[in-house]
Amino acid sequence: MPEPCKLLIGDLFQRNAQIVPNRVAAWMGGEQFTYRELNDAGDSLAEQLYGLGIRRGDRIVSWADTSLEVLPLFVALAKLGAVFAPLNATIGDEEAKPIVRMARPKMLVADSSHIGAATAVIKQLDIPLLGHIGKGACEPSIVHLDLERPPTGEETFCDPNLEETDPHVIFFTSGSTGLPKGVILSHRANYLRTFQGVFIVEPERSVCMFPLFHMAAFTLALAAWQTQGEIAFASPTADSILAAVQDRRANRLYCIPAVWNRILASATEAWDLSSLRLLDTGTSATPVELLQALKDRFPQTSLRIYYGSSEVGAGTVLLDNDVLRKPGSVGLPSPGVELKLTDAGEICLRSSFLTDGYFDAPDITNAALRDGWFHTGDLGSLDDEGYLSIVGRAKEIIRTGGESVAPTEVEAALRNCPGVEEIAIVGMPDSQWGEIICAAVICQPDSTISLSQLQQHCDGTLAKFKKPRRLELFESFPKTPSTGQVQRTLLVENILARES
């Protein structure tokens, strides 16, 4: 009996290059790769890296801005069985050093804008190889990875022992404090997360606003490639995204709520967006007003809300027919996913495409993965139809005077308070109450806000113990660079610094 096909990411590019060689696979700013070009460039880089001694299981850290030049490296490492580990392109060398040290890579690959910092990092950490990718010259001591060198076609770099359960990527989480964790995803996990079945209506043409160091960018790309479709990369501005939708006749667009608000505030009628069929959102609370506005502005589309993470992929989904019927919910478990709540209300998920754990962190892995269930650290509730709502983070729950308060609940009650542009609720240490609820507020232009106004706005909506007892005004909040989520721990540190 023949062995079953392995679910290997590298094979996806080989097949698409054979079936639809001239179809566009990736586009950005007028530049593009067809499937043949992307596969050939990946083969060429794989041969070059193999010649440098890169083998199955070796970790390669990539430090580069979002560009199409990153994609052949992603393809090459998948074919070699080496592990692709992208660094946040916005961090400096001091932030990069502990992450790179933790990853212990065989090679650090950087583009022209990061090669100087990368040179300093490898000297201090004694990393064997430094590679340069993209345009521009580099020092003779740096290996230039040539995307234009044609592959030999021999594929001697392929390791026949590569398994679908082998690590494919490591994504570094953007924790609010401390060293980010390295989330390990196997070939199998990434394949199953992005497989869209055999009954697709048309190839997916998707526009991606996420940078190419973020899990979501590669998940969206793989999802499009699984349909022999196209991924277009755009900066997270309304004009850039809408121009890409129009130029590429995109049928799917995923944006975080903050970016959807930018799009809705723009002159969308100036663009031809008639090709759109699927609108997706997630990563943070999605007010029903935003959902209604999207339904009104794009009536030809279906709208979906996803809840998940690098560790679990798409854990739940709220489909179009439920987004207005179930405001505040993130839906039902995605296909192939099981969900349960612990007695404390923590959301736990189980599926065939979970992370294998955190790199070189067995204690943290064992705490998060128990009996096959991933403990998310999020607190949730289920309604009588089994739909999930997120009520907060286990570590973010504010305990004040013996009562527990979810910051997201208070934020939802105050989001529409006159004068409030943006709000984040945090717990501040207090000798009498343990913690008090503090409202961090960014005011609307030419507006002011007072604590009494916030408290009055909560009347009839929140219990007295849930109302803010303190107000702090900000011009901006510390946020994760790729998803725009407020980093509450850093926000508390900023407030405490004001007291010193």
MIDREN-353902 format. One record per residue (C-alpha): residue in one letter; x, y, z. Coordinates in steps of 0.05 Angstrom, whole numbers. Last residue first. Layout:
@resn=A c1=X c2=Y c3=Z .
...
//
This chain:
@resn=S c1=133 c2=1177 c3=822 .
@resn=E c1=58 c2=1181 c3=811 .
@resn=R c1=63 c2=1191 c3=735 .
@resn=A c1=106 c2=1128 c3=732 .
@resn=L c1=49 c2=1088 c3=762 .
@resn=I c1=5 c2=1110 c3=703 .
@resn=N c1=57 c2=1089 c3=652 .
@resn=E c1=67 c2=1022 c3=687 .
@resn=V c1=-9 c2=1011 c3=686 .
@resn=L c1=-10 c2=1024 c3=611 .
@resn=L c1=49 c2=977 c3=601 .
@resn=T c1=9 c2=922 c3=634 .
@resn=R c1=-53 c2=939 c3=594 .
@resn=Q c1=-20 c2=932 c3=526 .
@resn=V c1=-76 c2=957 c3=482 .
@resn=Q c1=-85 c2=914 c3=420 .
@resn=G c1=-64 c2=946 c3=354 .
@resn=T c1=-55 c2=881 c3=317 .
@resn=S c1=15 c2=890 c3=288 .
@resn=P c1=50 c2=938 c3=334 .
@resn=T c1=21 c2=915 c3=400 .
@resn=K c1=-6 c2=977 c3=434 .
@resn=P c1=17 c2=1030 c3=484 .
@resn=F c1=-40 c2=1081 c3=487 .
@resn=S c1=-41 c2=1151 c3=457 .
@resn=E c1=-55 c2=1223 c3=479 .
@resn=F c1=-73 c2=1200 c3=549 .
@resn=L c1=-120 c2=1221 c3=605 .
@resn=E c1=-124 c2=1183 c3=671 .
@resn=L c1=-189 c2=1176 c3=708 .
@resn=R c1=-200 c2=1141 c3=775 .
@resn=R c1=-259 c2=1108 c3=811 .
@resn=P c1=-287 c2=1076 c3=748 .
@resn=K c1=-354 c2=1041 c3=756 .
@resn=K c1=-356 c2=966 c3=767 .
@resn=F c1=-370 c2=971 c3=842 .
@resn=K c1=-432 c2=1013 c3=827 .
@resn=A c1=-463 c2=960 c3=782 .
@resn=L c1=-461 c2=976 c3=709 .
@resn=T c1=-514 c2=996 c3=658 .
@resn=G c1=-566 c2=1035 c3=697 .
@resn=D c1=-518 c2=1091 c3=711 .
@resn=C c1=-453 c2=1079 c3=672 .
@resn=H c1=-455 c2=1147 c3=636 .
@resn=Q c1=-459 c2=1179 c3=705 .
@resn=Q c1=-393 c2=1148 c3=725 .
@resn=L c1=-359 c2=1171 c3=661 .
@resn=Q c1=-385 c2=1242 c3=670 .
@resn=S c1=-363 c2=1242 c3=743 .
@resn=L c1=-293 c2=1222 c3=722 .
@resn=S c1=-288 c2=1281 c3=676 .
@resn=I c1=-282 c2=1287 c3=600 .
@resn=T c1=-257 c2=1341 c3=554 .
@resn=S c1=-268 c2=1352 c3=480 .
@resn=D c1=-233 c2=1392 c3=425 .
@resn=P c1=-212 c2=1328 c3=389 .
@resn=Q c1=-241 c2=1265 c3=422 .
@resn=C c1=-210 c2=1247 c3=488 .
@resn=I c1=-162 c2=1189 c3=498 .
@resn=V c1=-182 c2=1156 c3=563 .
@resn=A c1=-151 c2=1110 c3=615 .
@resn=A c1=-207 c2=1091 c3=662 .
@resn=C c1=-182 c2=1064 c3=729 .
@resn=I c1=-219 c2=1012 c3=769 .
@resn=I c1=-191 c2=1005 c3=839 .
@resn=E c1=-149 c2=948 c3=865 .
@resn=G c1=-139 c2=919 c3=934 .
@resn=W c1=-197 c2=962 c3=958 .
@resn=Q c1=-165 c2=999 c3=1017 .
@resn=S c1=-91 c2=998 c3=1000 .
@resn=D c1=-103 c2=1009 c3=925 .
@resn=P c1=-64 c2=981 c3=866 .
@resn=M c1=-92 c2=1003 c3=798 .
@resn=G c1=-136 c2=959 c3=755 .
@resn=V c1=-142 c2=976 c3=682 .
@resn=I c1=-197 c2=999 c3=635 .
@resn=A c1=-179 c2=1024 c3=565 .
@resn=I c1=-217 c2=1078 c3=528 .
@resn=E c1=-215 c2=1111 c3=460 .
@resn=E c1=-246 c2=1175 c3=430 .
@resn=V c1=-288 c2=1191 c3=491 .
@resn=G c1=-321 c2=1260 c3=490 .
@resn=P c1=-391 c2=1234 c3=496 .
@resn=C c1=-392 c2=1163 c3=526 .
@resn=N c1=-398 c2=1112 c3=469 .
@resn=R c1=-342 c2=1066 c3=493 .
@resn=L c1=-363 c2=1071 c3=566 .
@resn=A c1=-406 c2=1009 c3=573 .
@resn=A c1=-362 c2=967 c3=527 .
@resn=E c1=-300 c2=989 c3=565 .
@resn=V c1=-332 c2=967 c3=631 .
@resn=E c1=-347 c2=898 c3=604 .
@resn=T c1=-278 c2=892 c3=572 .
@resn=P c1=-244 c2=907 c3=638 .
@resn=A c1=-276 c2=846 c3=671 .
@resn=V c1=-292 c2=861 c3=745 .
@resn=S c1=-285 c2=813 c3=803 .
@resn=E c1=-312 c2=833 c3=872 .
@resn=G c1=-276 c2=826 c3=939 .
@resn=G c1=-266 c2=901 c3=947 .
@resn=T c1=-237 c2=907 c3=877 .
@resn=R c1=-209 c2=848 c3=839 .
@resn=I c1=-194 c2=869 c3=767 .
@resn=I c1=-191 c2=812 c3=717 .
@resn=E c1=-130 c2=823 c3=673 .
@resn=K c1=-94 c2=758 c3=689 .
@resn=A c1=-154 c2=716 c3=670 .
@resn=R c1=-165 c2=758 c3=609 .
@resn=G c1=-234 c2=786 c3=596 .
@resn=V c1=-307 c2=772 c3=582 .
@resn=I c1=-301 c2=739 c3=514 .
@resn=S c1=-368 c2=714 c3=487 .
@resn=L c1=-379 c2=643 c3=461 .
@resn=Y c1=-442 c2=618 c3=428 .
@resn=G c1=-468 c2=552 c3=457 .
@resn=E c1=-542 c2=565 c3=442 .
@resn=D c1=-559 c2=580 c3=515 .
@resn=D c1=-502 c2=630 c3=519 .
@resn=L c1=-431 c2=612 c3=534 .
@resn=S c1=-384 c2=655 c3=575 .
@resn=G c1=-310 c2=670 c3=568 .
@resn=L c1=-246 c2=684 c3=605 .
@resn=D c1=-182 c2=686 c3=565 .
@resn=G c1=-118 c2=653 c3=590 .
@resn=T c1=-120 c2=609 c3=529 .
@resn=H c1=-113 c2=540 c3=561 .
@resn=F c1=-97 c2=494 c3=503 .
@resn=W c1=-128 c2=426 c3=513 .
@resn=G c1=-91 c2=361 c3=495 .
@resn=D c1=-88 c2=336 c3=566 .
@resn=R c1=-58 c2=402 c3=589 .
@resn=L c1=-25 c2=451 c3=542 .
@resn=A c1=-15 c2=520 c3=573 .
@resn=A c1=21 c2=501 c3=638 .
@resn=N c1=60 c2=446 c3=603 .
@resn=T c1=84 c2=495 c3=550 .
@resn=I c1=105 c2=547 c3=602 .
@resn=D c1=145 c2=494 c3=639 .
@resn=P c1=175 c2=466 c3=575 .
@resn=A c1=201 c2=532 c3=548 .
@resn=D c1=253 c2=518 c3=494 .
@resn=F c1=204 c2=538 c3=440 .
@resn=Y c1=133 c2=544 c3=463 .
@resn=G c1=84 c2=489 c3=449 .
@resn=D c1=63 c2=442 c3=393 .
@resn=T c1=14 c2=495 c3=371 .
@resn=L c1=-57 c2=471 c3=358 .
@resn=F c1=-78 c2=446 c3=290 .
@resn=S c1=-111 c2=380 c3=306 .
@resn=S c1=-159 c2=414 c3=354 .
@resn=R c1=-172 c2=430 c3=427 .
@resn=L c1=-192 c2=496 c3=458 .
@resn=C c1=-198 c2=520 c3=530 .
@resn=I c1=-231 c2=585 c3=551 .
@resn=E c1=-223 c2=601 c3=625 .
@resn=G c1=-290 c2=608 c3=663 .
@resn=A c1=-264 c2=591 c3=732 .
@resn=D c1=-298 c2=522 c3=729 .
@resn=T c1=-261 c2=512 c3=663 .
@resn=L c1=-295 c2=529 c3=598 .
@resn=K c1=-297 c2=482 c3=538 .
@resn=L c1=-285 c2=484 c3=464 .
@resn=E c1=-271 c2=432 c3=410 .
@resn=V c1=-245 c2=452 c3=342 .
@resn=G c1=-249 c2=413 c3=276 .
@resn=P c1=-294 c2=465 c3=243 .
@resn=S c1=-290 c2=530 c3=282 .
@resn=P c1=-322 c2=531 c3=351 .
@resn=L c1=-384 c2=576 c3=354 .
@resn=G c1=-388 c2=651 c3=353 .
@resn=V c1=-345 c2=710 c3=376 .
@resn=S c1=-404 c2=742 c3=412 .
@resn=G c1=-412 c2=816 c3=429 .
@resn=P c1=-474 c2=823 c3=386 .
@resn=K c1=-507 c2=756 c3=371 .
@resn=R c1=-563 c2=771 c3=321 .
@resn=L c1=-521 c2=825 c3=286 .
@resn=V c1=-462 c2=779 c3=271 .
@resn=D c1=-505 c2=716 c3=267 .
@resn=N c1=-524 c2=710 c3=194 .
@resn=D c1=-453 c2=729 c3=174 .
@resn=L c1=-417 c2=676 c3=214 .
@resn=L c1=-385 c2=682 c3=283 .
@resn=V c1=-322 c2=640 c3=283 .
@resn=T c1=-285 c2=604 c3=338 .
@resn=G c1=-214 c2=579 c3=350 .
@resn=A c1=-182 c2=605 c3=286 .
@resn=G c1=-109 c2=590 c3=297 .
@resn=V c1=-96 c2=559 c3=365 .
@resn=E c1=-26 c2=582 c3=388 .
@resn=S c1=-20 c2=642 c3=343 .
@resn=S c1=-87 c2=666 c3=369 .
@resn=G c1=-161 c2=657 c3=359 .
@resn=Y c1=-228 c2=691 c3=354 .
@resn=Y c1=-257 c2=705 c3=285 .
@resn=I c1=-314 c2=751 c3=265 .
@resn=R c1=-348 c2=742 c3=197 .
@resn=L c1=-384 c2=787 c3=147 .
@resn=S c1=-414 c2=765 c3=81 .
@resn=T c1=-411 c2=816 c3=25 .
@resn=Q c1=-456 c2=850 c3=-26 .
@resn=P c1=-483 c2=900 c3=25 .
@resn=F c1=-414 c2=932 c3=36 .
@resn=R c1=-428 c2=1000 c3=68 .
@resn=D c1=-490 c2=979 c3=106 .
@resn=K c1=-462 c2=913 c3=131 .
@resn=L c1=-397 c2=947 c3=150 .
@resn=A c1=-435 c2=1001 c3=188 .
@resn=Q c1=-476 c2=948 c3=224 .
@resn=L c1=-413 c2=912 c3=246 .
@resn=L c1=-381 c2=977 c3=270 .
@resn=E c1=-443 c2=995 c3=311 .
@resn=V c1=-443 c2=924 c3=340 .
@resn=P c1=-376 c2=939 c3=371 .
@resn=T c1=-319 c2=892 c3=354 .
@resn=A c1=-275 c2=876 c3=414 .
@resn=S c1=-205 c2=855 c3=394 .
@resn=T c1=-167 c2=805 c3=350 .
@resn=G c1=-224 c2=798 c3=299 .
@resn=T c1=-248 c2=818 c3=231 .
@resn=D c1=-269 c2=788 c3=165 .
@resn=L c1=-304 c2=814 c3=103 .
@resn=L c1=-319 c2=764 c3=47 .
@resn=R c1=-348 c2=779 c3=-22 .
@resn=L c1=-309 c2=839 c3=-47 .
@resn=S c1=-308 c2=847 c3=-123 .
@resn=S c1=-352 c2=910 c3=-122 .
@resn=L c1=-298 c2=950 c3=-87 .
@resn=D c1=-287 c2=1001 c3=-143 .
@resn=W c1=-258 c2=1059 c3=-105 .
@resn=A c1=-280 c2=1132 c3=-95 .
@resn=E c1=-342 c2=1108 c3=-59 .
@resn=T c1=-298 c2=1086 c3=-1 .
@resn=A c1=-285 c2=1159 c3=17 .
@resn=S c1=-252 c2=1144 c3=84 .
@resn=A c1=-282 c2=1140 c3=154 .
@resn=L c1=-307 c2=1069 c3=140 .
@resn=I c1=-236 c2=1049 c3=120 .
@resn=R c1=-205 c2=1079 c3=182 .
@resn=N c1=-257 c2=1045 c3=226 .
@resn=W c1=-241 c2=978 c3=191 .
@resn=V c1=-169 c2=991 c3=210 .
@resn=A c1=-186 c2=997 c3=284 .
@resn=P c1=-231 c2=936 c3=280 .
@resn=I c1=-175 c2=890 c3=253 .
@resn=C c1=-179 c2=879 c3=179 .
@resn=Y c1=-191 c2=817 c3=135 .
@resn=L c1=-210 c2=829 c3=63 .
@resn=R c1=-233 c2=775 c3=14 .
@resn=N c1=-257 c2=780 c3=-59 .
@resn=A c1=-199 c2=822 c3=-85 .
@resn=R c1=-204 c2=851 c3=-155 .
@resn=R c1=-128 c2=860 c3=-153 .
@resn=D c1=-126 c2=935 c3=-168 .
@resn=Q c1=-191 c2=952 c3=-131 .
@resn=V c1=-175 c2=913 c3=-68 .
@resn=A c1=-103 c2=938 c3=-70 .
@resn=A c1=-126 c2=1010 c3=-76 .
@resn=L c1=-174 c2=999 c3=-18 .
@resn=I c1=-118 c2=974 c3=27 .
@resn=S c1=-69 c2=1030 c3=10 .
@resn=D c1=-123 c2=1084 c3=15 .
@resn=A c1=-149 c2=1060 c3=82 .
@resn=T c1=-81 c2=1053 c3=115 .
@resn=P c1=-56 c2=987 c3=143 .
@resn=S c1=0 c2=978 c3=92 .
@resn=A c1=-17 c2=931 c3=36 .
@resn=F c1=0 c2=859 c3=16 .
@resn=A c1=-37 c2=823 c3=-38 .
@resn=I c1=-48 c2=747 c3=-33 .
@resn=E c1=-71 c2=707 c3=-93 .
@resn=G c1=-109 c2=644 c3=-109 .
@resn=Q c1=-90 c2=571 c3=-121 .
@resn=T c1=-143 c2=555 c3=-68 .
@resn=Q c1=-90 c2=532 c3=-17 .
@resn=W c1=-50 c2=594 c3=-38 .
@resn=A c1=-104 c2=640 c3=-11 .
@resn=A c1=-106 c2=604 c3=56 .
@resn=L c1=-30 c2=603 c3=57 .
@resn=A c1=-28 c2=678 c3=48 .
@resn=L c1=-80 c2=691 c3=102 .
@resn=T c1=-43 c2=646 c3=151 .
@resn=F c1=23 c2=678 c3=132 .
@resn=A c1=-2 c2=748 c3=147 .
@resn=A c1=-40 c2=725 c3=209 .
@resn=M c1=23 c2=697 c3=242 .
@resn=H c1=57 c2=764 c3=241 .
@resn=F c1=128 c2=777 c3=216 .
@resn=L c1=103 c2=793 c3=146 .
@resn=P c1=62 c2=853 c3=168 .
@resn=F c1=-14 c2=848 c3=171 .
@resn=M c1=-58 c2=888 c3=124 .
@resn=C c1=-70 c2=829 c3=77 .
@resn=V c1=-114 c2=833 c3=15 .
@resn=S c1=-143 c2=766 c3=-9 .
@resn=R c1=-159 c2=737 c3=-76 .
@resn=E c1=-188 c2=668 c3=-61 .
@resn=P c1=-195 c2=622 c3=-120 .
@resn=E c1=-268 c2=611 c3=-139 .
@resn=V c1=-328 c2=571 c3=-113 .
@resn=I c1=-288 c2=527 c3=-66 .
@resn=F c1=-313 c2=455 c3=-60 .
@resn=V c1=-249 c2=418 c3=-45 .
@resn=G c1=-237 c2=444 c3=24 .
@resn=Q c1=-208 c2=508 c3=51 .
@resn=F c1=-142 c2=485 c3=79 .
@resn=T c1=-110 c2=542 c3=119 .
@resn=R c1=-109 c2=516 c3=190 .
@resn=L c1=-99 c2=445 c3=167 .
@resn=Y c1=-35 c2=462 c3=128 .
@resn=N c1=-8 c2=506 c3=184 .
@resn=A c1=-18 c2=451 c3=236 .
@resn=R c1=10 c2=397 c3=191 .
@resn=H c1=73 c2=436 c3=175 .
@resn=S c1=83 c2=445 c3=250 .
@resn=L c1=73 c2=509 c3=290 .
@resn=I c1=118 c2=529 c3=347 .
@resn=V c1=101 c2=593 c3=386 .
@resn=G c1=164 c2=627 c3=411 .
@resn=K c1=147 c2=667 c3=474 .
@resn=P c1=163 c2=741 c3=478 .
@resn=L c1=212 c2=762 c3=533 .
@resn=G c1=183 c2=804 c3=588 .
@resn=T c1=124 c2=852 c3=586 .
@resn=S c1=63 c2=863 c3=542 .
@resn=G c1=77 c2=799 c3=502 .
@resn=S c1=84 c2=805 c3=427 .
@resn=T c1=86 c2=731 c3=411 .
@resn=F c1=145 c2=706 c3=371 .
@resn=F c1=123 c2=661 c3=314 .
@resn=I c1=163 c2=597 c3=303 .
@resn=V c1=151 c2=563 c3=236 .
@resn=H c1=151 c2=494 c3=204 .
@resn=P c1=166 c2=447 c3=261 .
@resn=D c1=162 c2=373 c3=242 .
@resn=T c1=94 c2=339 c3=247 .
@resn=E c1=87 c2=337 c3=172 .
@resn=E c1=150 c2=296 c3=169 .
@resn=L c1=216 c2=310 c3=132 .
@resn=N c1=253 c2=243 c3=124 .
@resn=P c1=260 c2=250 c3=49 .
@resn=D c1=301 c2=314 c3=59 .
@resn=C c1=298 c2=357 c3=-4 .
@resn=F c1=362 c2=397 c3=-17 .
@resn=T c1=381 c2=354 c3=-76 .
@resn=E c1=324 c2=387 c3=-114 .
@resn=E c1=359 c2=376 c3=-181 .
@resn=G c1=324 c2=433 c3=-216 .
@resn=T c1=387 c2=475 c3=-219 .
@resn=P c1=351 c2=536 c3=-192 .
@resn=P c1=360 c2=603 c3=-229 .
@resn=R c1=397 c2=657 c3=-191 .
@resn=E c1=350 c2=718 c3=-188 .
@resn=L c1=333 c2=713 c3=-114 .
@resn=D c1=407 c2=716 c3=-94 .
@resn=L c1=418 c2=706 c3=-20 .
@resn=H c1=478 c2=751 c3=-5 .
@resn=V c1=521 c2=719 c3=50 .
@resn=I c1=554 c2=773 c3=92 .
@resn=S c1=630 c2=775 c3=99 .
@resn=P c1=636 c2=810 c3=31 .
@resn=E c1=595 c2=868 c3=58 .
@resn=C c1=526 c2=879 c3=26 .
@resn=A c1=498 c2=911 c3=-36 .
@resn=G c1=426 c2=929 c3=-47 .
@resn=K c1=363 c2=891 c3=-65 .
@resn=G c1=334 c2=835 c3=-25 .
@resn=I c1=361 c2=785 c3=24 .
@resn=H c1=425 c2=788 c3=65 .
@resn=G c1=450 c2=730 c3=105 .
@resn=L c1=489 c2=725 c3=170 .
@resn=L c1=517 c2=657 c3=191 .
@resn=P c1=547 c2=625 c3=252 .
@resn=I c1=512 c2=664 c3=308 .
@resn=D c1=562 c2=686 c3=361 .
@resn=L c1=511 c2=725 c3=402 .
@resn=Q c1=549 c2=791 c3=405 .
@resn=K c1=574 c2=788 c3=334 .
@resn=I c1=507 c2=763 c3=309 .
@resn=V c1=470 c2=822 c3=339 .
@resn=A c1=517 c2=877 c3=312 .
@resn=T c1=511 c2=850 c3=241 .
@resn=A c1=435 c2=846 c3=249 .
@resn=A c1=433 c2=920 c3=267 .
@resn=G c1=470 c2=937 c3=203 .
@resn=I c1=430 c2=888 c3=161 .
@resn=H c1=363 c2=915 c3=183 .
@resn=S c1=345 c2=964 c3=128 .
@resn=S c1=380 c2=923 c3=74 .
@resn=D c1=341 c2=859 c3=90 .
@resn=A c1=362 c2=810 c3=144 .
@resn=V c1=375 c2=735 c3=150 .
@resn=L c1=402 c2=707 c3=216 .
@resn=M c1=430 c2=637 c3=211 .
@resn=K c1=437 c2=573 c3=252 .
@resn=P c1=388 c2=603 c3=301 .
@resn=R c1=390 c2=598 c3=377 .
@resn=A c1=317 c2=621 c3=385 .
@resn=M c1=329 c2=648 c3=456 .
@resn=R c1=389 c2=688 c3=435 .
@resn=V c1=350 c2=717 c3=376 .
@resn=I c1=295 c2=739 c3=424 .
@resn=P c1=345 c2=767 c3=475 .
@resn=K c1=382 c2=806 c3=420 .
@resn=A c1=322 c2=835 c3=383 .
@resn=E c1=302 c2=886 c3=435 .
@resn=E c1=372 c2=914 c3=438 .
@resn=D c1=377 c2=911 c3=362 .
@resn=G c1=315 c2=952 c3=350 .
@resn=I c1=243 c2=930 c3=341 .
@resn=T c1=198 c2=949 c3=282 .
@resn=A c1=211 c2=889 c3=238 .
@resn=N c1=184 c2=840 c3=289 .
@resn=L c1=227 c2=779 c3=279 .
@resn=P c1=208 c2=721 c3=233 .
@resn=A c1=225 c2=649 c3=252 .
@resn=F c1=225 c2=601 c3=193 .
@resn=V c1=245 c2=530 c3=213 .
@resn=A c1=286 c2=486 c3=166 .
@resn=G c1=250 c2=429 c3=131 .
@resn=L c1=288 c2=446 c3=67 .
@resn=K c1=223 c2=456 c3=29 .
@resn=A c1=191 c2=499 c3=83 .
@resn=L c1=256 c2=539 c3=88 .
@resn=A c1=256 c2=554 c3=14 .
@resn=V c1=183 c2=576 c3=12 .
@resn=F c1=191 c2=625 c3=71 .
@resn=L c1=255 c2=651 c3=40 .
@resn=P c1=219 c2=659 c3=-27 .
@resn=L c1=165 c2=700 c3=10 .
@resn=V c1=211 c2=751 c3=44 .
@resn=E c1=228 c2=785 c3=-22 .
@resn=L c1=154 c2=803 c3=-32 .
@resn=S c1=163 c2=857 c3=20 .
@resn=T c1=144 c2=870 c3=92 .
@resn=D c1=205 c2=895 c3=128 .
@resn=A c1=258 c2=845 c3=147 .
@resn=W c1=290 c2=806 c3=204 .
@resn=S c1=286 c2=731 c3=189 .
@resn=V c1=311 c2=681 c3=241 .
@resn=I c1=331 c2=613 c3=212 .
@resn=R c1=323 c2=553 c3=257 .
@resn=D c1=354 c2=487 c3=236 .
@resn=G c1=306 c2=428 c3=238 .
@resn=R c1=322 c2=401 c3=169 .
@resn=R c1=388 c2=428 c3=144 .
@resn=I c1=426 c2=493 c3=130 .
@resn=G c1=498 c2=477 c3=113 .
@resn=L c1=514 c2=537 c3=68 .
@resn=G c1=502 c2=495 c3=6 .
@resn=Y c1=433 c2=478 c3=33 .
@resn=L c1=420 c2=553 c3=39 .
@resn=Q c1=438 c2=565 c3=-34 .
@resn=E c1=397 c2=505 c3=-58 .
@resn=A c1=337 c2=527 c3=-16 .
@resn=L c1=345 c2=598 c3=-43 .
@resn=S c1=340 c2=573 c3=-114 .
@resn=D c1=282 c2=527 c3=-99 .
@resn=G c1=244 c2=585 c3=-67 .
@resn=A c1=258 c2=630 c3=-126 .
@resn=D c1=233 c2=575 c3=-173 .
@resn=N c1=170 c2=566 c3=-131 .
@resn=L c1=155 c2=640 c3=-129 .
@resn=E c1=168 c2=649 c3=-204 .
@resn=R c1=125 c2=589 c3=-223 .
@resn=Y c1=69 c2=612 c3=-177 .
@resn=T c1=72 c2=682 c3=-207 .
@resn=F c1=106 c2=733 c3=-163 .
@resn=Q c1=86 c2=806 c3=-164 .
@resn=E c1=107 c2=879 c3=-161 .
@resn=G c1=56 c2=935 c3=-169 .
@resn=G c1=57 c2=955 c3=-96 .
@resn=M c1=52 c2=884 c3=-70 .
@resn=W c1=28 c2=821 c3=-104 .
@resn=A c1=31 c2=747 c3=-89 .
@resn=A c1=11 c2=683 c3=-126 .
@resn=V c1=-5 c2=711 c3=-195 .
@resn=R c1=-25 c2=655 c3=-243 .
@resn=N c1=28 c2=636 c3=-294 .
@resn=P c1=46 c2=568 c3=-265 .
@resn=V c1=-25 c2=545 c3=-250 .
@resn=I c1=-20 c2=469 c3=-244 .
@resn=Q c1=55 c2=456 c3=-240 .
@resn=A c1=73 c2=518 c3=-199 .
@resn=N c1=13 c2=504 c3=-155 .
@resn=R c1=38 c2=434 c3=-141 .
@resn=Q c1=109 c2=456 c3=-123 .
@resn=F c1=83 c2=513 c3=-79 .
@resn=L c1=38 c2=467 c3=-39 .
@resn=D c1=93 c2=415 c3=-32 .
@resn=G c1=133 c2=463 c3=11 .
@resn=I c1=77 c2=466 c3=63 .
@resn=L c1=80 c2=391 c3=77 .
@resn=L c1=17 c2=352 c3=93 .
@resn=K c1=46 c2=283 c3=78 .
@resn=C c1=13 c2=241 c3=24 .
@resn=P c1=-6 c2=172 c3=48 .
@resn=E c1=45 c2=116 c3=38 .
@resn=P c1=29 c2=69 c3=-19 .
@resn=M c1=0 c2=0 c3=0 .
//
